């Protein structure tokens, strides 16, 4: 049986060890077990860990031990947002105990002269955002070539927010860099390329504590194609109370903008959040949502990471996520602090398999239901449209039911008659199944609407066919 690791086993600096004891920490998390001993040896690290895994201490403790209270900058930690920079600086300040390191936060949206004075007075460690670090460097308040340790936190979020060119500029100026620590929750190709470029023979570490807590909230799915997603969303919004808040997830930044624009055109007071926005605008939007000034926020997964708003009552997966774990992280935004919450997912016929995979992976029940009815006086955001593509099978065929039994027709005669009356190619008509009183006919989706209209106005052997779609 493997012995559990404890912080006291590592022989950490006295000040750090005492600070950890005061925090009541005994056993390190998995990412800390993997990363701290390697980083303390001065080696480069590429780490995969999400928020809440203990990664700040995983890079913070070795950085604290590598720095001395000399009032010269020895380490730089880059974060994608002001909120995260403040959070990281606070935690490192706590973890250093009484060591006496001067830690400065450097980010936009605040008094630049005040930050300049702090930097000029002498600091040992900087936690900042890329734009303001570059600004301070150009103004002569930060000397990047002299800094020996560089840490990039939440690299994938940096990428999503468009900060990678700034990160590259900073790294290229750090000519005396001797150690690089890079952490990311996910590793798209650009982050993998950056890890290879920034680091030298890195040790790859990964958080194994990936158990995901599945929130106890009401979950539903609506089978709907893209053409009717806005209609379904309107039904859910129409059932919200004045105090409810909704977080809508899409899979792309482009869809965030499109959906926010469409909601705005329908008079819905929504805001959007994604990586191409300026940081001060992003922070303003987040503050509006947190304060309840905006009820509906549309966002991508990465841009929404770190949003902690207790008032969110509804989460909508406008696009179903590509990974099962992302689903759990999304729906976990609602039902906070014992409040009730709802999670709705829009799934096409082709996505039913992915929905089943999500449900089976986490032992969930996600029933497919009809879109909720609007309350009295409610207004549709969008009219429901006939979605032929959603009704068709993988071969592009839809099934039409006719009030015609096998005593009144045979397959060949019926097929020939439909082709002749509707003047469509033979390949338009697929499988025909004759029943006692009803017959089903497969019709190609591109001609289905036209063929149904023709059948409504014709009689076969003197009988009305009453064509209807089979869902």
N, C-alpha and C positions, 0 to 999 in steps of 0.2 A: 504494500500500500504506500502511495506517494505521500510524503510528509508535506503539510501545508507550509508555505513560505510566510514569514512574518517580517514586518519592517525592521524589527530590532536585529534580525539576522544579517542585515547588510552593513552594519557598522557605519551608519550615516553620520554626517557632521552633528556635533552636539546640539547646535541651535535648531537644525532641521528635525532631528530626532525628538527633541522636546516639543516642538511645534506639532508634530504628528501625534505625539501622546496626548497633547492638550485637545486635539481634534477628536480623540477617541478612536483613531484608526489603529487597527492591529494587523489585519491581513490585507495585502495589496490586491488589487483587481488583476485580472489576467493580463491586460495590456501593460500594467505596471510591472508585473513579474517578468514579462518578455522584454520590455524596453529599458527599464531603469539600469540594470547591471551593464547592458551594452553601452548605453549613453554615458554612464559614469567612466567607462574605459576610453571615452573620447571618439568612439566610432560613429559613423554616419548611420542614420536609421530611416527606413521608409516604413511607416506604420499605418495599418488599417484599423480604424476605431471610430465609432460614432459618438455623438454627444451623450454624456452620461456614463461613459465607460471608464472614466478616471484618467483620461489621456492628458489632461492639463498637468496633473501631478507626475505623469509618466515622463513628460519632457521637462516639467518645471523643476523637479527635485535635482536632476543632474545639472541643469543650467545654474541653479542657485549655488551648488557646490563648486562649479567651475569658475564662478565670479568672486571677486574680492571687493570689499567696500573701499574703492580707490577713487571714486568719482570720475572714472573714465569709462566710456561705453564698451562693454565686453561682449554683450549678447543682444540680438535683435529678434523679436518674435513678431511675425506678421499675422494679422487676423483680418477676415473679410469685412467685419462691421465694428462700429464703435461699441455696440453693446458687448460683443464678444471680447474686444480688447480690454474693456473695463473689467469684465468678469475674470479674464485670465490674469490681469495685473493684480486684482484683489486676492485671487487664490495664491499666486506666487508670493505676494506680500505676507499672507498668513503662513505659508509653508516655510518661509525663511526665518520665522521666529524673531530672535533678537540679533540676527547676523548683521543688520545695519545696511543692507544694500539699498541704494537709492533707485527706485523704480519709477519710470516716467511713462505715461500714456500719451501717445501722439496720434490724434485723429482729427478729421475735418469737422466743421460745424461748430467749432468753439474758438475762443480768443487765441489767435495765432501768436500775439505778442506775449501772452501769459505763458504759453507752451515754450516759446523761445527762451524766456528768462529761466524757466526750469531747466532746460537743456544746457544753457550756458553756465548755470550754477554747478553743473557736474552731476552726471547720473551714471549708474553702473549697468542698467538694463532698460531697454526700451521695448514697450509693447505698443504696436501701432498698426494703422491701416496704410495700404500702399501709397495712396495719393498724397497724404500729409507727410509721410516719411520722405517721399521724393521732394516735396516742397521744402521741407526743412533742410534736406541735404543741399539743394540748390541755393538756399539762403545761407549756407555755411554753418548751420547749427548742429548738423550730424556729419561725422566723418566716417562714411561707410567702409573705406579701405582698411581702417584700423580695427574693425569689429571682427572677432574671431569665431563667434558662434551664431548660426542662423537657424531659426525655426519657422517653418511655414505650417500654420494650423488651418485645417479645413480647406485643403488645396482644391477639392472639387467645387466647393462653393465659390472660391476665388475665380475659378474658370467660368462658372455659370454667370458670375456678376461682371465678367469682362475685365478682370484685374490682371490677367496673366502678362500682358505687355509691361505693366508697371512692375510686377514681380521680377520679370526678366531683367529690367533696367537696374533694379536694386541689386540683384544677385551678381550681375556683371561688374558692379562697382565694388563689391566686397572681395577685393583681390587677396586679402590676407585671411580669408575664411578657412578655418581648420576643421570645423565640424558643422554638418547640416542635418537637421531633423525635419522630416516631412511627414505630416499626418493628413489622412483623408478618409472619409467614410466610404467613398466609391473611387474607382480608378478608371475613368474614361481614358482614351488613348492619349489625349493631351497631357493628362496628369502623369501617365506612365512615361511619356517622353521627357517631361520636366524632371521627374525623379531620376531618370538616367543621366540627364544633363547636369543636374545640381549636385548629385552625390558621387562619392568615390567608394566603390566596393561596399555598398550599404548592407546592413543586416535588415532583413524584412521581418517585421513582427506583426502579429494579428491578434485582435481581441477574440478569445474563444467564448467569452461570456455573452453569447448571442441569444440567450433565452429572451424571448419577446413576451411581454405581459400583454395579453389580449384583453382590451377593455370590455367591461360588461355594459354594452349599449345596444340599442335596437338597430339591427342591420337589415337592409332591404336591397334588392336589385330590381331594376326595371329593364325589360327586354325592349330595346329601342335602337334604331339605326341613327346615324349622325344627323340625318335630315330632320328628325323629331326630338333631338336632345333638348333643344331650346324649349319646346312645348312641355316636355317632362319636367325640366328645371322650373318652369313657370308654375307648374302645379305644386311643387314642393315649396317654392317661395311664397305662393299664395296661402299656404297653411301655416306660415310662421307668425308668431306673435310679435308685437312691437318691440319686445325686449330680447328677442332671439337674435343670434348672430350666426352667420354661415361662412364656412371656408370651402371654396370650390377648387379642386385640383384638376389641372390639365397636364399633359405630358410635354408640351412645348411652349416656349416663350411666345411664339407667334399666335398660338391658340389663346393664351392668356390675354393678349391685346385684343384679338378678335371678339372673344366672349365679353370682355369688359365693355367694348364699344357697342356690341349688340344689346347688352343689358342697359347701357346708358340711353340708347335710342328708344328703349321701351319704358323709360322713366324710372329705372331701378338705380338707386344711389349706391353703386358699387365702386370699389377701387381694385387696382391690380398691382402685383408685385412679381418682378423677375430680375434677372441678373444684369440686364442692360440699363437699368435705371441708375441715376446718380445717387450716391450714398445718402446725401442730405434729403433727397426726395423720398428715398426708401424709408428712412427713419421717420419722416413726417407721416407717411402713409401708415406705418406700423403704429405710431402714437395715436392716430385717428381711430384705428381699428381697436386698439387696446382700451381707449377711453370710451368706446361705444359711439363715437361720432359717425362711424361708418358701420353698417350692419353686415355687408357682404364683401368678402375679399377673395379675389381670384389669383391663384399663385401656382408656380411649379414646385415640385418636391424640394429641390435644393434651396430655392429662395425662401421657402417657408420654414426651413430648418431653424430651430431656435425660437420660433413663435410660441409664446406661452401665454395664452389668453383664456382665463377661466370661463368667460362668458360664451364661448362657442358652443352652440346647441346643435348645429347641423354641419356635417361634413358631406360633401358631394364629390364623388369620383366621376367628374364629367368624362374623363378618359380613364379607363381601368389601368392601373399601373402595370409595368412589365415584370415586376418582381413581387413575390408574395409578401416579403417582409415590408416592402414599401406600403402595402395596403394597411398593415397593422399600425405602422407609424402614422399614416394619414388619419385613420379613424380614431386614433388615440388622442387627437386634438380636442375631441368633444367628450362630454361626460366627466369633466374634471370636478374635483372636490365633492364627489358624491352626487353631482347634478345629473339629471337625465340627459341623454343625447341620442341623436339619430345619425346613422351613416347610410347614404344612398349611393348606389353604383349604377351607372348606365352601361349596359352590355349589349352588344350586337349578337346575332346568332352565331357568328364565328368566335365570339369571346366567351361563350358559355363554358367551354372546356377550361379556360383560365380561371373563371369564377369558381368552378368546381375544385380546381387545384388549390386555390386560396383557402376555400372552406375546409378541404380535407387536410391541408398542411397544418392548420391551426385549430382544427376541431370545432369549426364555427358552423352556425346555421345561418345561411344567407338566402332566405326565400325570394323567389322571383314573384313579384306582385305587380298589379296594375298601378299606373300612376294615380296618386290620390285625387279624389274629387275636389274641386274648388269649393270653398265655403260660399254661403249665400252672398251675392254681391261681388264675388271674386272675378278678376279679369284675367283672361288668357294672355300670356306673354307672346305666344305664337300659336297659329292655327295648326292643328295636327294634319299632316299630309299623308297621302298614300305612299308608302315606302316599298316600292316593288323590289328593290335590291335586297331589302331585309326579309322579304317574304320568299325570295328565291332560294333554291338549294345550291350546292357547290357547282352544279352544272348550269346554273342560270335558269332553272325552270321553276315556275310557280304552278300550284295545283288548283284547278278549277272544278268545282262540283256542279253537276247537272242533274236535274230531276228527270232522269231517264234510266229505265231498267234494262237488263239484258234481254228481256223479251221484246223490247222495242227496237233494238239495234245490235250490230256487231261492231267490233273494233275497226275493221277495215272500212266499212261503210261510213262510220262516224268520222273517222280521220279524213277520208276523202271528201266528205261533205263540208267539214270545217275549212279545209284547205281551199275548196272551191268557193264557198260563200265569203270567206274572209280575204280570199286572194293573197294568201301567204305561202311561202315556200314549205315543202314537206317537212323540212327539219325543224320548223317552228313547233310542230306537234310531237310530244314525246309519248310516254307510257299512258295507255288508257286502261282503266280498271272498271269492268262492268259489275254492278251489284244488282240486287233484287229490285230496288227502287231508285237507286242513285248511281251515277257514274262519275269517276274522277278522270280528268284529262290534264296532262302536263303541257304547259304552253311556255315558250321561251319568254323571259321577262321583258325583252325589248318590244314584243308584240302583244303582251298580255292584256294591257288596257284596251287596245283596239279590238282584239279578238272578243273580249268580254262584251264590249259594246255591240259588236255584230251579233253575237249569240242572243243578246237581250231582244233584238229586233227580228229574229228569225224563228221559224218553227221547224222541227225535225220530224217528218212524218206526221205533221199536223199537231205535234205536241210542243208546248212552250217549255223552254229548257231552264229558265230561272237560274242563270249562272251565278255562282258565288265563290269567293276566294276561300281556300282552306289554309288557315294559319298553321 
